[in-house]
């Protein structure tokens, strides 16, 4: 699976479990909550006030 900004947090964690540490650094502590199943990386960045490009770079994901 190719991960993009529009992949869900749940998809990200399935494909790259090590990304949890990156998300924690951005203040995202509720990775197992119900919202993570449907929230995209882009949406999570917006909700937490993080520039999406910065988050994607830290996760090693190209913007799509």
Z-matrix of the N, CA and C atoms (Angstrom, degrees):
N
C 1 1.446
C 2 1.524 1 109.36
N 3 1.308 2 116.13 1 134.83
C 4 1.455 3 121.84 2 175.91
C 5 1.521 4 107.85 3 -90.60
N 6 1.316 5 115.98 4 122.39
C 7 1.457 6 120.51 5 179.27
C 8 1.519 7 110.25 6 -87.56
N 9 1.333 8 115.49 7 138.18
C 10 1.462 9 122.43 8 177.40
C 11 1.520 10 108.42 9 -135.15
N 12 1.312 11 116.55 10 179.46
C 13 1.462 12 121.62 11 177.02
C 14 1.523 13 110.94 12 -62.04
N 15 1.318 14 116.93 13 -22.28
C 16 1.461 15 120.98 14 -178.66
C 17 1.524 16 113.15 15 -95.41
N 18 1.333 17 117.42 16 6.05
C 19 1.468 18 121.04 17 171.73
C 20 1.524 19 107.71 18 -75.24
N 21 1.312 20 116.48 19 150.96
C 22 1.459 21 118.76 20 178.76
C 23 1.526 22 110.30 21 -78.79
N 24 1.315 23 114.69 22 161.48
C 25 1.463 24 120.14 23 175.85
C 26 1.522 25 109.39 24 -59.49
N 27 1.321 26 117.35 25 -40.71
C 28 1.469 27 121.62 26 179.27
C 29 1.530 28 110.55 27 -60.89
N 30 1.331 29 118.11 28 -43.15
C 31 1.467 30 121.45 29 178.01
C 32 1.522 31 110.23 30 -63.03
N 33 1.321 32 116.08 31 -43.84
C 34 1.455 33 121.01 32 178.83
C 35 1.524 34 111.02 33 -57.58
N 36 1.327 35 116.50 34 -47.29
C 37 1.459 36 120.52 35 -177.64
C 38 1.528 37 112.55 36 -68.26
N 39 1.324 38 117.06 37 -31.55
C 40 1.472 39 120.07 38 175.99
C 41 1.524 40 110.93 39 -67.70
N 42 1.333 41 116.10 40 -43.20
C 43 1.464 42 121.22 41 -176.22
C 44 1.526 43 112.75 42 -79.50
N 45 1.332 44 115.95 43 -36.08
C 46 1.469 45 121.06 44 -175.97
C 47 1.528 46 108.84 45 -136.85
N 48 1.321 47 118.03 46 76.20
C 49 1.465 48 120.58 47 -177.20
C 50 1.534 49 113.26 48 -56.01
N 51 1.316 50 116.80 49 -28.46
C 52 1.460 51 120.52 50 179.67
C 53 1.526 52 112.53 51 -66.47
N 54 1.328 53 117.24 52 -14.77
C 55 1.466 54 121.14 53 179.70
C 56 1.530 55 112.33 54 -68.69
N 57 1.318 56 117.69 55 -14.82
C 58 1.470 57 120.44 56 178.48
C 59 1.524 58 110.16 57 -57.28
N 60 1.332 59 117.46 58 -39.81
C 61 1.465 60 120.45 59 -179.97
C 62 1.525 61 111.53 60 -64.32
N 63 1.316 62 116.85 61 -36.63
C 64 1.469 63 120.79 62 177.52
C 65 1.523 64 109.28 63 -65.84
N 66 1.317 65 117.08 64 -45.32
C 67 1.464 66 120.62 65 -179.50
C 68 1.526 67 110.74 66 -63.18
N 69 1.323 68 117.49 67 -39.59
C 70 1.467 69 120.80 68 177.45
C 71 1.531 70 110.24 69 -59.55
N 72 1.328 71 116.93 70 -39.68
C 73 1.476 72 120.15 71 179.47
C 74 1.523 73 111.73 72 -62.55
N 75 1.330 74 116.16 73 -26.91
C 76 1.457 75 120.79 74 178.62
C 77 1.528 76 112.28 75 -90.77
N 78 1.329 77 116.76 76 8.80
C 79 1.462 78 120.79 77 175.96
C 80 1.511 79 114.97 78 86.09
N 81 1.307 80 117.16 79 17.03
C 82 1.464 81 120.93 80 179.81
C 83 1.520 82 109.27 81 -99.46
N 84 1.320 83 116.24 82 94.45
C 85 1.445 84 120.76 83 -175.17
C 86 1.508 85 115.31 84 -96.62
N 87 1.319 86 117.62 85 -10.51
C 88 1.465 87 120.52 86 -174.48
C 89 1.529 88 109.86 87 -105.35
N 90 1.313 89 116.37 88 61.25
C 91 1.462 90 119.85 89 -174.76
C 92 1.517 91 113.12 90 -75.32
N 93 1.317 92 117.96 91 -20.28
C 94 1.454 93 120.63 92 -179.29
C 95 1.516 94 113.38 93 -98.38
N 96 1.323 95 117.42 94 4.95
C 97 1.459 96 119.82 95 -177.21
C 98 1.533 97 110.73 96 -75.68
N 99 1.305 98 115.48 97 166.15
C 100 1.469 99 121.51 98 -176.86
C 101 1.522 100 112.13 99 -60.90
N 102 1.314 101 117.42 100 -33.14
C 103 1.464 102 120.31 101 -178.93
C 104 1.523 103 111.04 102 -63.23
N 105 1.322 104 117.64 103 -34.22
C 106 1.471 105 121.25 104 -178.10
C 107 1.524 106 112.14 105 -61.75
N 108 1.317 107 117.01 106 -23.48
C 109 1.463 108 119.85 107 179.24
C 110 1.521 109 112.56 108 -68.60
N 111 1.326 110 117.19 109 -28.78
C 112 1.463 111 120.51 110 -175.99
C 113 1.519 112 114.35 111 -119.42
N 114 1.331 113 118.16 112 -12.67
C 115 1.455 114 121.45 113 -177.94
C 116 1.518 115 109.70 114 -80.38
N 117 1.320 116 116.50 115 132.59
C 118 1.464 117 119.96 116 178.64
C 119 1.524 118 110.21 117 -82.50
N 120 1.301 119 115.27 118 165.01
C 121 1.458 120 120.48 119 176.40
C 122 1.520 121 109.24 120 -60.04
N 123 1.315 122 116.55 121 -41.41
C 124 1.471 123 122.06 122 178.72
C 125 1.529 124 110.83 123 -59.88
N 126 1.328 125 116.31 124 -47.44
C 127 1.469 126 120.89 125 -179.86
C 128 1.522 127 111.40 126 -63.84
N 129 1.329 128 116.45 127 -41.64
C 130 1.464 129 120.60 128 179.69
C 131 1.521 130 110.62 129 -61.96
N 132 1.324 131 116.26 130 -42.08
C 133 1.464 132 120.24 131 178.58
C 134 1.528 133 109.96 132 -61.47
N 135 1.323 134 116.84 133 -45.05
C 136 1.461 135 121.03 134 -179.01
C 137 1.530 136 111.33 135 -63.09
N 138 1.321 137 116.55 136 -45.73
C 139 1.467 138 121.21 137 -178.69
C 140 1.525 139 111.21 138 -61.80
N 141 1.340 140 116.59 139 -35.83
C 142 1.457 141 120.78 140 -177.42
C 143 1.532 142 112.88 141 -93.97
N 144 1.325 143 117.44 142 6.33
C 145 1.459 144 121.44 143 176.29
C 146 1.510 145 114.48 144 68.07
N 147 1.326 146 116.21 145 31.07
C 148 1.464 147 121.80 146 -179.60
C 149 1.528 148 108.15 147 -107.99
N 150 1.325 149 118.63 148 131.61
C 151 1.463 150 119.22 149 175.22
C 152 1.533 151 109.73 150 -58.67
N 153 1.316 152 116.28 151 127.94
C 154 1.465 153 120.49 152 -174.94
C 155 1.525 154 111.35 153 -59.54
N 156 1.327 155 116.77 154 -36.29
C 157 1.467 156 120.09 155 -179.83
C 158 1.524 157 110.56 156 -63.04
N 159 1.338 158 116.59 157 -38.85
C 160 1.470 159 121.37 158 179.15
C 161 1.525 160 110.74 159 -65.03
N 162 1.335 161 115.97 160 -43.10
C 163 1.458 162 119.69 161 -179.96
C 164 1.524 163 110.89 162 -66.38
N 165 1.320 164 116.86 163 -44.20
C 166 1.461 165 120.36 164 -179.74
C 167 1.526 166 110.96 165 -61.75
N 168 1.325 167 116.39 166 -41.40
C 169 1.465 168 119.37 167 179.03
C 170 1.532 169 110.56 168 -62.69
N 171 1.333 170 117.04 169 -42.25
C 172 1.459 171 120.57 170 179.71
C 173 1.527 172 111.57 171 -65.55
N 174 1.336 173 116.01 172 -30.99
C 175 1.464 174 121.25 173 179.34
C 176 1.525 175 112.12 174 -85.31
N 177 1.324 176 117.82 175 -11.46
C 178 1.464 177 121.18 176 -178.04
C 179 1.514 178 112.23 177 74.08
N 180 1.336 179 115.96 178 36.29
C 181 1.464 180 121.14 179 -177.94
C 182 1.533 181 108.24 180 -118.90
N 183 1.322 182 115.78 181 134.48
C 184 1.454 183 120.83 182 176.00
C 185 1.522 184 109.75 183 -80.53
N 186 1.322 185 116.46 184 140.81
C 187 1.468 186 119.95 185 178.54
C 188 1.516 187 108.90 186 -70.81
N 189 1.330 188 115.21 187 139.58
C 190 1.462 189 119.80 188 178.74
C 191 1.509 190 110.55 189 -122.67
